[in-house]
């Protein structure tokens, strides 16, 4: 049952850009902004199933480019800061805990994700980071993913301490 729902949602997410494109919206920019806004509402990604959907969305070249522009506006004065800001907007620590750079163990490989290419392009689209190297971004991503389980535990403890219920 859950797999069928997942397949239906995947199909609808693939169909969404076409539907948005065919809507009667006066300006093309409004269509693009609306689709990007809808995609950004999915963030941060909370489950591996949502991650699969996100990667499918990034398969569409127009969606990919529009999201590059949207994420490039996150800002940051350094390559590392910009990369971390984008990562924290894209993924929860719980999802990040299930990913590593190379896919070792039972984790998924981030370097093969379209999200990785999205981050590279978005970081380089920031004028202060236009000469960012892949190595700089790769090292920052590796460190960020490695620290995800610790951040997730800290956040959980903080919520328990203050009596807040986690919304995951």
Rosetta blueprint (number, residue, H / E / L):
1 X L
2 X H
3 X H
4 X H
5 X H
6 X H
7 X H
8 X H
9 X H
10 X H
11 X H
12 X H
13 X H
14 X H
15 X H
16 X H
17 X H
18 X H
19 X H
20 X H
21 X H
22 X H
23 X L
24 X L
25 X L
26 X L
27 X L
28 X H
29 X H
30 X H
31 X H
32 X H
33 X H
34 X H
35 X H
36 X H
37 X H
38 X H
39 X H
40 X H
41 X L
42 X L
43 X L
44 X L
45 X E
46 X L
47 X L
48 X H
49 X H
50 X H
51 X H
52 X H
53 X H
54 X H
55 X H
56 X H
57 X H
58 X H
59 X L
60 X L
61 X H
62 X H
63 X H
64 X H
65 X H
66 X H
67 X H
68 X H
69 X H
70 X H
71 X H
72 X H
73 X L
74 X L
75 X L
76 X L
77 X L
78 X L
79 X H
80 X H
81 X H
82 X H
83 X H
84 X H
85 X H
86 X H
87 X H
88 X H
89 X H
90 X H
91 X E
92 X L
93 X H
94 X H
95 X H
96 X H
97 X L
98 X L
99 X E
100 X E
101 X L
102 X L
103 X L
104 X L
105 X L
106 X L
107 X L
108 X E
109 X E
110 X H
111 X H
112 X H
113 X L
114 X H
115 X H
116 X H
117 X H
118 X H
119 X H
120 X H
121 X H
122 X H
123 X H
124 X H
125 X H
126 X L
127 X H
128 X H
129 X H
130 X L
131 X L
132 X L
133 X L
134 X H
135 X H
136 X H
137 X H
138 X H
139 X H
140 X H
141 X H
142 X H
143 X H
144 X H
145 X H
146 X H
147 X H
148 X H
149 X H
150 X H
151 X H
152 X H
153 X H
154 X H
155 X H
156 X H
157 X H
158 X H
159 X H
160 X H
161 X H
162 X L
163 X L
164 X L
165 X L
166 X L
167 X L
168 X L
